[in-house]
């Protein structure tokens, strides 16, 4: 009888481990789907890599569609999000790709 109880306990432990692994696989699949979506978005609409708020590039449009011309750059207003601060909002993927570019 004791052997049967031990086998039941092993089975329950294995079932918990399988469920945990299924959860991890599901999470990884979701992350992969998010990355694929981001890659498609980047391929469809690549960003201007020279457009950085601290760059010296002149005569280009910033993310808000305003023309940036050297020292007379438009300043951010309080209503505009701080794009370099992840706590300011935005999607996970935008923050991920902003950090990795």
SULCOR-V256947 format. One record per helix or strand of 3 or more residues. SS is the DSSP state (2 for helix, 1 for strand). FROM is the first residue (numbers start at 1). TO is the last residue. If there is no record, write none. Layout:
ss->SS from->FROM to->TO
ss->SS from->FROM to->TO
//
This chain:
ss->2 from->2 to->44
ss->2 from->70 to->72
ss->2 from->86 to->88
ss->2 from->92 to->99
//
